[in-house]
Amino acid sequence: MPEETDRPRPARFEQALACFREARELTDPDDAPGVYGVILHDEAETHRSTGDLGRAVGLFRQAVAYQERAGNPSALTTSMAALANVLVAKRETVEARDVLKRLGVEIPKIGAVQPRAVALHNLGLAYEDLGSLGVDEAYSEAVTAHRAVLDLLDGESDPGWYATVLRDLGDAYAAQDLLTLAHASYEEAVRYTRRIGGGRSNSLVTMLIVLGRASRRLGTLEGEVWVDGVGPADAGEGFGAPPVPGAPPLPDAPPPEAESDGVGPADGPPADVEPAGEQA
């Protein structure tokens, strides 16, 4: 009898699942727990792509367990971040927070700087998602993670990524109504984004809108008076603002349409990580 979570899936997804299941059957989990964990992760990502979050959670839990046995920190933290994201999407905040705390413990074990920065950035974004559900201290944890990413990055050699993290840091500040700190982060993000594409990139347009809205919000809160002597209180309420592509809204802007399953981008194990996770 079909399970409750069974649902029609497009042929490509069915083929993907068939491939991953056959790969699992051909892999000994005792001899190669890292490979087995990677396969489980991919199978979970496929269920997440179809919107079957129940099955995705179960498979991500198994993937984490096998990567713990394999001792591959990069693959382990990738699966833990994915598990946390799906738990947040399912509003299972208690387990999600527990997974994120464990993730924070595992990330320093990643030796290479770039994978460690990626894991920290994912941690910060996951905490922001948790904060959006009203979980205490989640946004402050996001700030800590984003600042740790900035400490690992070189804004001169990679201004795009540096600017992205600065924007995310600003978003975490703004969510806590720390608008002065948010504004400072957005200003820095604009400064680094100007170095991309000769200063005419779409990313710069997005970042300028985000900074402009932060400036407007601060001006309103600080009671600035305009040139003709009319202040915000005399001008009446504004109409808000549409969402900026690629950027979460500030507090004075309406939220964008939510994604169908509330799940962020699906991040598989990093391409430069050996899937097996075992040492010879």
C-alpha positions in Angstrom: 0.0 0.0 0.0 1.5 3.4 -0.9 2.8 5.5 1.9 1.1 8.8 2.8 4.1 10.8 1.4 3.9 9.1 -2.0 3.1 11.5 -4.7 3.5 11.7 -8.5 7.0 12.9 -9.5 8.3 14.0 -12.9 10.2 11.4 -14.8 13.6 13.0 -14.3 13.2 13.0 -10.6 12.1 9.4 -10.7 15.2 8.5 -12.7 17.4 10.4 -10.2 15.9 8.5 -7.3 16.4 5.2 -9.1 20.0 6.0 -9.7 20.7 6.9 -6.0 18.8 3.9 -4.7 20.8 1.6 -7.0 24.0 3.3 -6.0 23.1 2.7 -2.3 22.5 -1.0 -3.0 26.0 -1.3 -4.5 27.7 0.5 -1.6 28.6 -1.2 1.7 27.8 1.4 4.4 30.3 -0.2 6.8 33.2 -0.1 4.3 32.4 3.3 2.8 30.2 5.3 5.2 31.2 8.6 3.5 30.1 7.4 0.1 26.9 6.0 1.5 26.2 9.3 3.3 26.7 11.3 0.1 24.2 9.1 -1.7 21.7 9.5 1.1 22.3 13.3 0.9 21.6 13.4 -2.9 18.5 11.2 -2.4 17.3 13.6 0.3 17.9 16.6 -2.0 15.8 15.0 -4.7 12.9 14.6 -2.4 13.3 18.2 -1.2 13.2 19.3 -4.9 9.9 17.5 -5.3 8.5 19.1 -2.1 8.5 15.9 -0.1 10.1 17.4 3.0 9.1 14.5 5.3 11.2 12.0 3.4 14.0 14.6 2.9 14.3 15.1 6.6 14.6 11.3 7.3 17.3 10.8 4.6 19.3 13.9 5.7 19.3 12.6 9.3 20.8 9.3 8.0 23.3 11.2 5.8 24.5 13.1 8.9 24.9 9.9 10.9 27.0 8.2 8.1 29.2 11.3 7.6 29.8 11.4 11.4 31.1 7.8 11.0 33.2 8.8 8.0 34.9 11.7 9.7 34.7 14.1 6.7 33.9 17.5 8.3 33.1 19.2 4.9 30.6 16.6 3.9 29.2 16.3 7.4 28.6 20.1 7.8 27.0 20.2 4.3 24.5 17.6 5.3 23.9 19.1 8.7 23.1 22.5 7.1 20.7 20.9 4.7 19.0 19.0 7.5 18.6 22.2 9.5 17.2 24.1 6.4 14.5 21.5 5.9 13.6 21.4 9.6 13.2 25.1 9.6 10.9 24.8 6.5 8.8 22.3 8.4 8.9 24.6 11.4 10.5 22.0 13.6 12.5 24.7 15.4 13.7 22.8 18.4 15.5 20.1 16.4 16.6 22.7 13.9 18.3 24.8 16.6 20.0 21.7 18.0 21.4 20.7 14.6 22.7 24.3 14.1 24.4 24.2 17.5 26.1 20.9 16.5 27.0 22.4 13.2 28.7 25.3 14.9 30.9 22.8 16.8 31.8 20.9 13.6 32.7 23.8 11.3 36.1 24.6 13.0 37.2 21.1 12.1 37.2 21.9 8.4 40.8 22.5 7.5 40.5 24.4 4.2 39.5 28.1 4.5 37.0 28.3 1.6 34.9 25.3 2.6 34.9 26.5 6.2 33.7 30.0 5.0 31.0 28.4 3.0 29.8 26.3 6.0 29.8 29.4 8.2 27.8 31.4 5.7 25.3 28.6 5.5 25.1 28.5 9.3 24.4 32.3 9.4 21.7 32.0 6.7 20.1 29.1 8.5 20.0 31.1 11.8 18.4 34.0 9.9 15.7 31.6 8.7 15.2 30.3 12.2 15.0 33.9 13.5 12.2 34.6 11.0 10.2 32.0 13.0 10.6 34.0 16.2 13.3 31.8 17.8 15.2 33.8 20.5 18.8 34.8 19.8 18.8 33.2 16.3 19.5 36.6 14.6 22.4 37.3 17.0 23.8 33.9 16.2 23.5 34.8 12.5 25.5 37.9 13.1 28.2 36.0 14.8 28.4 33.5 11.9 28.5 36.2 9.2 31.2 38.1 11.0 33.3 34.9 11.3 32.9 34.5 7.5 34.2 38.0 6.9 37.2 37.3 9.0 38.1 34.4 6.7 37.5 36.2 3.4 39.7 38.7 1.5 37.4 41.5 0.2 40.1 42.7 -2.2 40.5 39.4 -4.1 36.8 38.3 -3.8 34.7 41.5 -3.5 31.5 39.8 -4.7 31.3 37.2 -2.0 32.5 39.7 0.6 29.7 42.1 -0.4 27.2 39.3 -0.2 28.1 38.4 3.3 28.1 42.1 4.3 24.5 42.3 3.0 23.5 39.2 4.9 25.1 40.7 8.0 23.1 43.9 7.5 19.9 41.8 7.1 20.6 40.1 10.4 21.1 43.5 12.1 18.0 45.0 10.5 15.9 42.0 11.7 16.9 43.0 15.2 16.1 46.7 14.5 19.8 47.6 14.8 19.4 49.8 11.8 22.6 51.9 12.3 24.7 48.7 12.2 22.6 47.4 9.2 23.2 50.7 7.4 26.9 50.5 8.0 27.0 46.9 6.6 25.1 47.9 3.5 27.4 50.8 2.9 30.4 48.5 3.0 28.5 46.1 0.7 28.0 48.8 -1.8 31.6 49.8 -1.7 32.8 46.3 -2.5 30.1 45.7 -5.1 31.3 48.7 -7.0 34.4 46.7 -7.8 32.4 44.1 -9.8 31.8 44.4 -13.5 33.3 47.9 -13.8 30.8 49.3 -11.3 27.8 48.6 -13.5 26.6 45.2 -12.4 23.1 44.2 -11.5 24.4 43.3 -8.1 25.2 47.0 -7.6 21.7 48.0 -8.5 20.3 45.6 -5.9 22.7 46.7 -3.3 22.1 50.4 -3.9 18.3 49.9 -3.5 18.9 48.0 -0.2 21.2 50.8 1.1 18.8 53.5 -0.1 15.9 51.9 1.8 18.1 51.6 5.0 19.0 55.3 4.7 15.3 56.2 4.2 14.3 54.1 7.2 17.0 55.7 9.4 16.0 59.2 8.2 12.4 58.5 9.2 13.4 57.2 12.7 15.8 60.1 13.3 13.1 62.6 12.4 15.0 64.3 9.7 13.5 67.4 8.1 13.4 67.9 4.4 14.5 71.0 2.5 11.1 72.6 2.5 10.7 72.0 6.2 8.3 69.1 5.9 9.1 66.2 8.2 8.1 62.5 7.9 5.3 63.0 10.3 3.8 65.8 8.1 4.0 63.8 4.9 1.9 60.9 6.0 2.7 57.2 5.8 4.5 55.8 2.8 3.3 52.9 0.7 6.1 50.6 1.5 8.3 49.2 -1.3 8.4 46.1 -3.5 10.9 43.4 -2.8 14.4 43.8 -4.2 15.5 40.8 -6.4 18.1 38.8 -4.6 17.7 40.6 -1.3 15.4 40.2 1.7 13.2 43.2 2.4 14.0 45.8 5.1 11.5 46.2 8.0 9.6 49.0 6.0 9.1 46.8 2.9 6.4 44.1 2.4 7.7 40.6 2.3 8.2 38.9 -1.1 6.1 35.9 -2.1 7.2 32.9 -0.2 8.6 29.9 -2.0 6.3 27.0 -2.4 8.1 24.9 0.2 9.9 27.6 2.1 13.3 25.9 1.5 16.3 27.8 0.5 18.8 26.8 -2.2 19.8 23.1 -2.1 23.5 22.9 -1.4 25.0 19.4 -2.1 28.3 18.3 -0.9 31.1 20.6 -2.2 32.4 19.5 -5.6 36.0 19.6 -4.3 35.3 17.2 -1.4 36.0 13.6 -2.0 32.6 11.8 -1.6 34.0 8.8 0.3 35.3 10.8 3.2 37.6 7.9 4.2 41.3 8.1 4.5 43.4 5.5 2.7 
